[in-house]
Amino acid sequence: PDLTGHEKFGLGNVKYNISRIHVTAVELPSASISLLPGSGIKLVIGNASLIIDMNWNIRTWMFKDSGRGTVHISKVFVTAILSTPPDNAGPTSIALTSCRTTPGDVDIKLNGKT
């Protein structure tokens, strides 16, 4: 979904809109899954990265601008614990018991009108 909002800075408000958000690349160079006896599954992802492309525009009382942007997020680490309820009635379900994410580097490039 698009991101729209406003922030108050010094002399006035800055309105922004980020649209056409697309994840264009995902890398998971180190991923592992292990069983946790009696509790579920542990998923560990190390050194992951992703690239997101988007359109952006901002507007203030003095000016407005828009363009394309790219966000590159790298060195992301995720640890998730998944469990299956001990209920044998009905289809098997999986619940996210815990999730910890550590973000690494974020590089944002904004280009003006194209």
KETORMAR-52800 format. One record per atom (N, C-alpha, C): x, z negated, y; residue in one letter; atom name. Coordinates in steps of 0.05 Angstrom, whole numbers, plus 5000, padded with zeros to 4 digits. Example, Ala and Ser with C-alpha at 12.3 -4.5 7.8 and 13.67 -1.06 7.14 Angstrom:
residues 2
<atom x="5264" z="4844" y="4886" doti="A" keza="N"/>
<atom x="5246" z="4844" y="4910" doti="A" keza="CA"/>
<atom x="5264" z="4844" y="4934" doti="A" keza="C"/>
<atom x="5257" z="4858" y="4955" doti="S" keza="N"/>
<atom x="5273" z="4857" y="4979" doti="S" keza="CA"/>
<atom x="5258" z="4843" y="5001" doti="S" keza="C"/>
//
This chain:
residues 114
<atom x="5016" z="5000" y="4976" doti="P" keza="N"/>
<atom x="5000" z="5000" y="5000" doti="P" keza="CA"/>
<atom x="5017" z="5000" y="5025" doti="P" keza="C"/>
<atom x="5006" z="5009" y="5047" doti="D" keza="N"/>
<atom x="5019" z="5009" y="5073" doti="D" keza="CA"/>
<atom x="5023" z="4981" y="5083" doti="D" keza="C"/>
<atom x="5043" z="4976" y="5099" doti="L" keza="N"/>
<atom x="5048" z="4950" y="5112" doti="L" keza="CA"/>
<atom x="5043" z="4954" y="5142" doti="L" keza="C"/>
<atom x="5024" z="4939" y="5153" doti="T" keza="N"/>
<atom x="5017" z="4941" y="5181" doti="T" keza="CA"/>
<atom x="5017" z="4913" y="5193" doti="T" keza="C"/>
<atom x="5026" z="4910" y="5218" doti="G" keza="N"/>
<atom x="5025" z="4884" y="5230" doti="G" keza="CA"/>
<atom x="5036" z="4885" y="5258" doti="G" keza="C"/>
<atom x="5041" z="4861" y="5270" doti="H" keza="N"/>
<atom x="5052" z="4859" y="5296" doti="H" keza="CA"/>
<atom x="5068" z="4833" y="5298" doti="H" keza="C"/>
<atom x="5088" z="4834" y="5315" doti="E" keza="N"/>
<atom x="5106" z="4811" y="5320" doti="E" keza="CA"/>
<atom x="5108" z="4808" y="5350" doti="E" keza="C"/>
<atom x="5110" z="4783" y="5359" doti="K" keza="N"/>
<atom x="5113" z="4778" y="5388" doti="K" keza="CA"/>
<atom x="5143" z="4774" y="5394" doti="K" keza="C"/>
<atom x="5153" z="4790" y="5412" doti="F" keza="N"/>
<atom x="5181" z="4788" y="5421" doti="F" keza="CA"/>
<atom x="5181" z="4787" y="5452" doti="F" keza="C"/>
<atom x="5195" z="4768" y="5463" doti="G" keza="N"/>
<atom x="5200" z="4766" y="5492" doti="G" keza="CA"/>
<atom x="5177" z="4775" y="5509" doti="G" keza="C"/>
<atom x="5177" z="4800" y="5518" doti="L" keza="N"/>
<atom x="5158" z="4810" y="5538" doti="L" keza="CA"/>
<atom x="5132" z="4821" y="5526" doti="L" keza="C"/>
<atom x="5129" z="4821" y="5500" doti="G" keza="N"/>
<atom x="5104" z="4832" y="5489" doti="G" keza="CA"/>
<atom x="5104" z="4834" y="5459" doti="G" keza="C"/>
<atom x="5083" z="4848" y="5449" doti="N" keza="N"/>
<atom x="5080" z="4851" y="5421" doti="N" keza="CA"/>
<atom x="5093" z="4878" y="5412" doti="N" keza="C"/>
<atom x="5103" z="4878" y="5387" doti="V" keza="N"/>
<atom x="5112" z="4902" y="5374" doti="V" keza="CA"/>
<atom x="5094" z="4906" y="5350" doti="V" keza="C"/>
<atom x="5080" z="4929" y="5351" doti="K" keza="N"/>
<atom x="5062" z="4936" y="5329" doti="K" keza="CA"/>
<atom x="5078" z="4955" y="5310" doti="K" keza="C"/>
<atom x="5075" z="4951" y="5284" doti="Y" keza="N"/>
<atom x="5090" z="4968" y="5265" doti="Y" keza="CA"/>
<atom x="5072" z="4977" y="5242" doti="Y" keza="C"/>
<atom x="5080" z="4999" y="5230" doti="N" keza="N"/>
<atom x="5066" z="5009" y="5207" doti="N" keza="CA"/>
<atom x="5087" z="5022" y="5189" doti="N" keza="C"/>
<atom x="5087" z="5014" y="5163" doti="I" keza="N"/>
<atom x="5105" z="5026" y="5144" doti="I" keza="CA"/>
<atom x="5087" z="5038" y="5123" doti="I" keza="C"/>
<atom x="5090" z="5065" y="5119" doti="S" keza="N"/>
<atom x="5072" z="5079" y="5101" doti="S" keza="CA"/>
<atom x="5087" z="5097" y="5082" doti="S" keza="C"/>
<atom x="5073" z="5109" y="5063" doti="R" keza="N"/>
<atom x="5084" z="5126" y="5043" doti="R" keza="CA"/>
<atom x="5109" z="5114" y="5029" doti="R" keza="C"/>
<atom x="5105" z="5089" y="5021" doti="I" keza="N"/>
<atom x="5127" z="5074" y="5008" doti="I" keza="CA"/>
<atom x="5129" z="5084" y="4979" doti="I" keza="C"/>
<atom x="5153" z="5094" y="4972" doti="H" keza="N"/>
<atom x="5158" z="5104" y="4945" doti="H" keza="CA"/>
<atom x="5184" z="5093" y="4935" doti="H" keza="C"/>
<atom x="5184" z="5082" y="4910" doti="V" keza="N"/>
<atom x="5208" z="5074" y="4897" doti="V" keza="CA"/>
<atom x="5219" z="5100" y="4884" doti="V" keza="C"/>
<atom x="5243" z="5108" y="4893" doti="T" keza="N"/>
<atom x="5255" z="5133" y="4884" doti="T" keza="CA"/>
<atom x="5276" z="5130" y="4863" doti="T" keza="C"/>
<atom x="5287" z="5106" y="4860" doti="A" keza="N"/>
<atom x="5307" z="5101" y="4839" doti="A" keza="CA"/>
<atom x="5307" z="5072" y="4831" doti="A" keza="C"/>
<atom x="5311" z="5067" y="4805" doti="V" keza="N"/>
<atom x="5314" z="5040" y="4794" doti="V" keza="CA"/>
<atom x="5336" z="5040" y="4774" doti="V" keza="C"/>
<atom x="5355" z="5022" y="4776" doti="E" keza="N"/>
<atom x="5377" z="5020" y="4757" doti="E" keza="CA"/>
<atom x="5377" z="4991" y="4745" doti="E" keza="C"/>
<atom x="5378" z="4990" y="4719" doti="L" keza="N"/>
<atom x="5379" z="4964" y="4705" doti="L" keza="CA"/>
<atom x="5404" z="4965" y="4686" doti="L" keza="C"/>
<atom x="5428" z="4963" y="4698" doti="P" keza="N"/>
<atom x="5452" z="4966" y="4681" doti="P" keza="CA"/>
<atom x="5456" z="4944" y="4661" doti="P" keza="C"/>
<atom x="5445" z="4921" y="4665" doti="S" keza="N"/>
<atom x="5448" z="4899" y="4647" doti="S" keza="CA"/>
<atom x="5422" z="4885" y="4642" doti="S" keza="C"/>
<atom x="5410" z="4889" y="4619" doti="A" keza="N"/>
<atom x="5384" z="4876" y="4613" doti="A" keza="CA"/>
<atom x="5385" z="4867" y="4584" doti="A" keza="C"/>
<atom x="5374" z="4843" y="4579" doti="S" keza="N"/>
<atom x="5373" z="4832" y="4552" doti="S" keza="CA"/>
<atom x="5347" z="4817" y="4548" doti="S" keza="C"/>
<atom x="5338" z="4817" y="4523" doti="I" keza="N"/>
<atom x="5314" z="4803" y="4515" doti="I" keza="CA"/>
<atom x="5322" z="4785" y="4491" doti="I" keza="C"/>
<atom x="5313" z="4760" y="4492" doti="S" keza="N"/>
<atom x="5319" z="4742" y="4470" doti="S" keza="CA"/>
<atom x="5294" z="4725" y="4464" doti="S" keza="C"/>
<atom x="5292" z="4717" y="4439" doti="L" keza="N"/>
<atom x="5269" z="4701" y="4430" doti="L" keza="CA"/>
<atom x="5275" z="4671" y="4435" doti="L" keza="C"/>
<atom x="5255" z="4657" y="4445" doti="L" keza="N"/>
<atom x="5257" z="4628" y="4449" doti="L" keza="CA"/>
<atom x="5238" z="4616" y="4429" doti="L" keza="C"/>
<atom x="5249" z="4605" y="4407" doti="P" keza="N"/>
<atom x="5232" z="4595" y="4385" doti="P" keza="CA"/>
<atom x="5212" z="4575" y="4396" doti="P" keza="C"/>
<atom x="5187" z="4580" y="4388" doti="G" keza="N"/>
<atom x="5165" z="4562" y="4396" doti="G" keza="CA"/>
<atom x="5155" z="4565" y="4424" doti="G" keza="C"/>
<atom x="5168" z="4581" y="4441" doti="S" keza="N"/>
<atom x="5159" z="4583" y="4468" doti="S" keza="CA"/>
<atom x="5155" z="4611" y="4478" doti="S" keza="C"/>
<atom x="5170" z="4631" y="4469" doti="G" keza="N"/>
<atom x="5165" z="4658" y="4479" doti="G" keza="CA"/>
<atom x="5189" z="4676" y="4479" doti="G" keza="C"/>
<atom x="5191" z="4691" y="4500" doti="I" keza="N"/>
<atom x="5212" z="4711" y="4504" doti="I" keza="CA"/>
<atom x="5225" z="4707" y="4530" doti="I" keza="C"/>
<atom x="5252" z="4710" y="4531" doti="K" keza="N"/>
<atom x="5268" z="4708" y="4556" doti="K" keza="CA"/>
<atom x="5278" z="4736" y="4562" doti="K" keza="C"/>
<atom x="5273" z="4745" y="4586" doti="L" keza="N"/>
<atom x="5282" z="4771" y="4596" doti="L" keza="CA"/>
<atom x="5302" z="4765" y="4618" doti="L" keza="C"/>
<atom x="5326" z="4777" y="4616" doti="V" keza="N"/>
<atom x="5347" z="4773" y="4637" doti="V" keza="CA"/>
<atom x="5356" z="4801" y="4646" doti="V" keza="C"/>
<atom x="5354" z="4806" y="4672" doti="I" keza="N"/>
<atom x="5363" z="4831" y="4683" doti="I" keza="CA"/>
<atom x="5385" z="4825" y="4703" doti="I" keza="C"/>
<atom x="5408" z="4837" y="4700" doti="G" keza="N"/>
<atom x="5430" z="4831" y="4718" doti="G" keza="CA"/>
<atom x="5439" z="4856" y="4733" doti="G" keza="C"/>
<atom x="5447" z="4852" y="4758" doti="N" keza="N"/>
<atom x="5459" z="4873" y="4775" doti="N" keza="CA"/>
<atom x="5440" z="4897" y="4778" doti="N" keza="C"/>
<atom x="5415" z="4892" y="4780" doti="A" keza="N"/>
<atom x="5395" z="4914" y="4784" doti="A" keza="CA"/>
<atom x="5396" z="4925" y="4812" doti="A" keza="C"/>
<atom x="5386" z="4949" y="4816" doti="S" keza="N"/>
<atom x="5384" z="4960" y="4843" doti="S" keza="CA"/>
<atom x="5360" z="4979" y="4844" doti="S" keza="C"/>
<atom x="5350" z="4983" y="4869" doti="L" keza="N"/>
<atom x="5329" z="5002" y="4873" doti="L" keza="CA"/>
<atom x="5331" z="5014" y="4900" doti="L" keza="C"/>
<atom x="5319" z="5038" y="4903" doti="I" keza="N"/>
<atom x="5319" z="5052" y="4928" doti="I" keza="CA"/>
<atom x="5290" z="5058" y="4935" doti="I" keza="C"/>
<atom x="5282" z="5052" y="4960" doti="I" keza="N"/>
<atom x="5255" z="5056" y="4969" doti="I" keza="CA"/>
<atom x="5256" z="5074" y="4994" doti="I" keza="C"/>
<atom x="5239" z="5096" y="4993" doti="D" keza="N"/>
<atom x="5236" z="5113" y="5017" doti="D" keza="CA"/>
<atom x="5210" z="5108" y="5030" doti="D" keza="C"/>
<atom x="5208" z="5112" y="5056" doti="M" keza="N"/>
<atom x="5183" z="5105" y="5070" doti="M" keza="CA"/>
<atom x="5182" z="5120" y="5097" doti="M" keza="C"/>
<atom x="5158" z="5120" y="5109" doti="N" keza="N"/>
<atom x="5154" z="5128" y="5137" doti="N" keza="CA"/>
<atom x="5151" z="5103" y="5153" doti="N" keza="C"/>
<atom x="5159" z="5103" y="5178" doti="W" keza="N"/>
<atom x="5156" z="5079" y="5195" doti="W" keza="CA"/>
<atom x="5148" z="5088" y="5223" doti="W" keza="C"/>
<atom x="5134" z="5071" y="5237" doti="N" keza="N"/>
<atom x="5129" z="5075" y="5265" doti="N" keza="CA"/>
<atom x="5126" z="5048" y="5279" doti="N" keza="C"/>
<atom x="5135" z="5046" y="5303" doti="I" keza="N"/>
<atom x="5131" z="5022" y="5320" doti="I" keza="CA"/>
<atom x="5121" z="5030" y="5347" doti="I" keza="C"/>
<atom x="5107" z="5010" y="5359" doti="R" keza="N"/>
<atom x="5096" z="5015" y="5386" doti="R" keza="CA"/>
<atom x="5097" z="4990" y="5402" doti="R" keza="C"/>
<atom x="5107" z="4992" y="5426" doti="T" keza="N"/>
<atom x="5107" z="4969" y="5445" doti="T" keza="CA"/>
<atom x="5094" z="4979" y="5471" doti="T" keza="C"/>
<atom x="5092" z="4962" y="5490" doti="W" keza="N"/>
<atom x="5080" z="4970" y="5516" doti="W" keza="CA"/>
<atom x="5098" z="4989" y="5530" doti="W" keza="C"/>
<atom x="5124" z="4990" y="5523" doti="M" keza="N"/>
<atom x="5143" z="5008" y="5537" doti="M" keza="CA"/>
<atom x="5148" z="5034" y="5522" doti="M" keza="C"/>
<atom x="5148" z="5034" y="5496" doti="F" keza="N"/>
<atom x="5154" z="5059" y="5481" doti="F" keza="CA"/>
<atom x="5142" z="5058" y="5453" doti="F" keza="C"/>
<atom x="5144" z="5081" y="5441" doti="K" keza="N"/>
<atom x="5136" z="5083" y="5413" doti="K" keza="CA"/>
<atom x="5156" z="5102" y="5399" doti="K" keza="C"/>
<atom x="5160" z="5098" y="5373" doti="D" keza="N"/>
<atom x="5179" z="5114" y="5358" doti="D" keza="CA"/>
<atom x="5170" z="5114" y="5329" doti="D" keza="C"/>
<atom x="5179" z="5134" y="5314" doti="S" keza="N"/>
<atom x="5173" z="5136" y="5286" doti="S" keza="CA"/>
<atom x="5194" z="5153" y="5271" doti="S" keza="C"/>
<atom x="5193" z="5152" y="5245" doti="G" keza="N"/>
<atom x="5212" z="5168" y="5230" doti="G" keza="CA"/>
<atom x="5210" z="5161" y="5200" doti="G" keza="C"/>
<atom x="5232" z="5167" y="5186" doti="R" keza="N"/>
<atom x="5234" z="5161" y="5158" doti="R" keza="CA"/>
<atom x="5255" z="5139" y="5154" doti="R" keza="C"/>
<atom x="5253" z="5124" y="5132" doti="G" keza="N"/>
<atom x="5272" z="5103" y="5127" doti="G" keza="CA"/>
<atom x="5278" z="5101" y="5097" doti="G" keza="C"/>
<atom x="5301" z="5089" y="5091" doti="T" keza="N"/>
<atom x="5309" z="5084" y="5064" doti="T" keza="CA"/>
<atom x="5319" z="5055" y="5062" doti="T" keza="C"/>
<atom x="5310" z="5041" y="5041" doti="V" keza="N"/>
<atom x="5319" z="5014" y="5036" doti="V" keza="CA"/>
<atom x="5333" z="5014" y="5008" doti="V" keza="C"/>
<atom x="5358" z="5005" y="5008" doti="H" keza="N"/>
<atom x="5373" z="5003" y="4983" doti="H" keza="CA"/>
<atom x="5378" z="4974" y="4977" doti="H" keza="C"/>
<atom x="5367" z="4964" y="4955" doti="I" keza="N"/>
<atom x="5370" z="4936" y="4948" doti="I" keza="CA"/>
<atom x="5388" z="4936" y="4923" doti="I" keza="C"/>
<atom x="5410" z="4920" y="4924" doti="S" keza="N"/>
<atom x="5428" z="4920" y="4901" doti="S" keza="CA"/>
<atom x="5436" z="4891" y="4894" doti="S" keza="C"/>
<atom x="5449" z="4888" y="4871" doti="K" keza="N"/>
<atom x="5458" z="4862" y="4861" doti="K" keza="CA"/>
<atom x="5434" z="4842" y="4858" doti="K" keza="C"/>
<atom x="5413" z="4852" y="4846" doti="V" keza="N"/>
<atom x="5389" z="4836" y="4841" doti="V" keza="CA"/>
<atom x="5390" z="4824" y="4813" doti="V" keza="C"/>
<atom x="5385" z="4799" y="4810" doti="F" keza="N"/>
<atom x="5385" z="4785" y="4784" doti="F" keza="CA"/>
<atom x="5357" z="4773" y="4779" doti="F" keza="C"/>
<atom x="5346" z="4778" y="4755" doti="V" keza="N"/>
<atom x="5319" z="4768" y="4749" doti="V" keza="CA"/>
<atom x="5321" z="4754" y="4722" doti="V" keza="C"/>
<atom x="5309" z="4730" y="4720" doti="T" keza="N"/>
<atom x="5305" z="4716" y="4695" doti="T" keza="CA"/>
<atom x="5275" z="4709" y="4692" doti="T" keza="C"/>
<atom x="5263" z="4719" y="4671" doti="A" keza="N"/>
<atom x="5234" z="4714" y="4667" doti="A" keza="CA"/>
<atom x="5230" z="4703" y="4639" doti="A" keza="C"/>
<atom x="5211" z="4684" y="4637" doti="I" keza="N"/>
<atom x="5203" z="4673" y="4611" doti="I" keza="CA"/>
<atom x="5174" z="4681" y="4607" doti="I" keza="C"/>
<atom x="5169" z="4694" y="4584" doti="L" keza="N"/>
<atom x="5142" z="4703" y="4577" doti="L" keza="CA"/>
<atom x="5134" z="4687" y="4553" doti="L" keza="C"/>
<atom x="5108" z="4679" y="4552" doti="S" keza="N"/>
<atom x="5099" z="4664" y="4529" doti="S" keza="CA"/>
<atom x="5073" z="4676" y="4519" doti="S" keza="C"/>
<atom x="5067" z="4671" y="4494" doti="T" keza="N"/>
<atom x="5042" z="4680" y="4482" doti="T" keza="CA"/>
<atom x="5026" z="4654" y="4475" doti="T" keza="C"/>
<atom x="5002" z="4652" y="4485" doti="P" keza="N"/>
<atom x="4986" z="4628" y="4479" doti="P" keza="CA"/>
<atom x="4982" z="4625" y="4449" doti="P" keza="C"/>
<atom x="4981" z="4601" y="4439" doti="P" keza="N"/>
<atom x="4978" z="4596" y="4410" doti="P" keza="CA"/>
<atom x="4951" z="4603" y="4400" doti="P" keza="C"/>
<atom x="4934" z="4613" y="4416" doti="D" keza="N"/>
<atom x="4906" z="4620" y="4409" doti="D" keza="CA"/>
<atom x="4906" z="4645" y="4391" doti="D" keza="C"/>
<atom x="4895" z="4643" y="4367" doti="N" keza="N"/>
<atom x="4894" z="4666" y="4349" doti="N" keza="CA"/>
<atom x="4867" z="4681" y="4351" doti="N" keza="C"/>
<atom x="4850" z="4673" y="4368" doti="A" keza="N"/>
<atom x="4824" z="4686" y="4371" doti="A" keza="CA"/>
<atom x="4826" z="4708" y="4391" doti="A" keza="C"/>
<atom x="4820" z="4732" y="4383" doti="G" keza="N"/>
<atom x="4820" z="4755" y="4401" doti="G" keza="CA"/>
<atom x="4847" z="4769" y="4403" doti="G" keza="C"/>
<atom x="4850" z="4788" y="4421" doti="P" keza="N"/>
<atom x="4875" z="4803" y="4424" doti="P" keza="CA"/>
<atom x="4898" z="4785" y="4434" doti="P" keza="C"/>
<atom x="4922" z="4792" y="4427" doti="T" keza="N"/>
<atom x="4945" z="4777" y="4436" doti="T" keza="CA"/>
<atom x="4949" z="4781" y="4466" doti="T" keza="C"/>
<atom x="4955" z="4760" y="4480" doti="S" keza="N"/>
<atom x="4960" z="4761" y="4508" doti="S" keza="CA"/>
<atom x="4988" z="4750" y="4514" doti="S" keza="C"/>
<atom x="4999" z="4758" y="4537" doti="I" keza="N"/>
<atom x="5026" z="4749" y="4545" doti="I" keza="CA"/>
<atom x="5023" z="4737" y="4573" doti="I" keza="C"/>
<atom x="5034" z="4714" y="4578" doti="A" keza="N"/>
<atom x="5034" z="4701" y="4604" doti="A" keza="CA"/>
<atom x="5062" z="4698" y="4615" doti="A" keza="C"/>
<atom x="5065" z="4702" y="4641" doti="L" keza="N"/>
<atom x="5091" z="4697" y="4654" doti="L" keza="CA"/>
<atom x="5092" z="4667" y="4660" doti="L" keza="C"/>
<atom x="5110" z="4654" y="4646" doti="T" keza="N"/>
<atom x="5113" z="4625" y="4648" doti="T" keza="CA"/>
<atom x="5131" z="4617" y="4672" doti="T" keza="C"/>
<atom x="5153" z="4632" y="4675" doti="S" keza="N"/>
<atom x="5170" z="4627" y="4698" doti="S" keza="CA"/>
<atom x="5185" z="4653" y="4705" doti="S" keza="C"/>
<atom x="5192" z="4655" y="4730" doti="C" keza="N"/>
<atom x="5207" z="4678" y="4739" doti="C" keza="CA"/>
<atom x="5225" z="4670" y="4763" doti="C" keza="C"/>
<atom x="5250" z="4677" y="4761" doti="R" keza="N"/>
<atom x="5269" z="4671" y="4782" doti="R" keza="CA"/>
<atom x="5284" z="4697" y="4789" doti="R" keza="C"/>
<atom x="5283" z="4703" y="4815" doti="T" keza="N"/>
<atom x="5296" z="4727" y="4824" doti="T" keza="CA"/>
<atom x="5316" z="4720" y="4846" doti="T" keza="C"/>
<atom x="5340" z="4731" y="4844" doti="T" keza="N"/>
<atom x="5361" z="4727" y="4864" doti="T" keza="CA"/>
<atom x="5367" z="4754" y="4877" doti="T" keza="C"/>
<atom x="5360" z="4758" y="4902" doti="P" keza="N"/>
<atom x="5366" z="4784" y="4914" doti="P" keza="CA"/>
<atom x="5395" z="4785" y="4922" doti="P" keza="C"/>
<atom x="5406" z="4809" y="4923" doti="G" keza="N"/>
<atom x="5434" z="4812" y="4931" doti="G" keza="CA"/>
<atom x="5435" z="4825" y="4959" doti="G" keza="C"/>
<atom x="5446" z="4849" y="4960" doti="D" keza="N"/>
<atom x="5450" z="4863" y="4985" doti="D" keza="CA"/>
<atom x="5426" z="4881" y="4992" doti="D" keza="C"/>
<atom x="5419" z="4882" y="5018" doti="V" keza="N"/>
<atom x="5398" z="4899" y="5027" doti="V" keza="CA"/>
<atom x="5409" z="4917" y="5050" doti="V" keza="C"/>
<atom x="5407" z="4943" y="5046" doti="D" keza="N"/>
<atom x="5417" z="4962" y="5066" doti="D" keza="CA"/>
<atom x="5392" z="4978" y="5075" doti="D" keza="C"/>
<atom x="5386" z="4977" y="5102" doti="I" keza="N"/>
<atom x="5363" z="4991" y="5113" doti="I" keza="CA"/>
<atom x="5373" z="5013" y="5132" doti="I" keza="C"/>
<atom x="5364" z="5037" y="5128" doti="K" keza="N"/>
<atom x="5371" z="5059" y="5146" doti="K" keza="CA"/>
<atom x="5345" z="5071" y="5157" doti="K" keza="C"/>
<atom x="5343" z="5072" y="5183" doti="L" keza="N"/>
<atom x="5320" z="5083" y="5196" doti="L" keza="CA"/>
<atom x="5328" z="5108" y="5212" doti="L" keza="C"/>
<atom x="5315" z="5130" y="5207" doti="N" keza="N"/>
<atom x="5320" z="5154" y="5221" doti="N" keza="CA"/>
<atom x="5297" z="5160" y="5240" doti="N" keza="C"/>
<atom x="5303" z="5171" y="5264" doti="G" keza="N"/>
<atom x="5283" z="5177" y="5283" doti="G" keza="CA"/>
<atom x="5266" z="5200" y="5275" doti="G" keza="C"/>
<atom x="5250" z="5211" y="5292" doti="K" keza="N"/>
<atom x="5231" z="5232" y="5286" doti="K" keza="CA"/>
<atom x="5245" z="5255" y="5271" doti="K" keza="C"/>
<atom x="5230" z="5264" y="5251" doti="T" keza="N"/>
<atom x="5241" z="5287" y="5235" doti="T" keza="CA"/>
<atom x="5223" z="5310" y="5237" doti="T" keza="C"/>
//
